[in-house]
Amino acid sequence: MILRGAAAQRRAEIETARALNHQLAGLVAFAVHDPQHLPEFRPDHDDAAHSQGAREVDHERVRGALIAMALRPRP
């Protein structure tokens, strides 16, 4: 289970990097071809708070699953 979690986390990091690179490519294309219509940068502070909350919820779910596994009667 831990190895699957680590692999899932790595896949999520790669997917995030892919999304950022895709957005960067779009901004570079705007900057090179049409700099007048380049979108303004707007920091998104709400997503950071939401992702922190989501991480805490995921942490508690994993903790609960591990506690349930430890309390399961053994044959």
Protein Blocks (a to p, Z undefined) as FASTA:
>chain_A
ZZmmmmmmmmmmmmmmmmmmmmmmmmmmmmmmmmmlgccddddfklmmmmmmmmmmmmmm
mmmmmmmmmmpccZZ
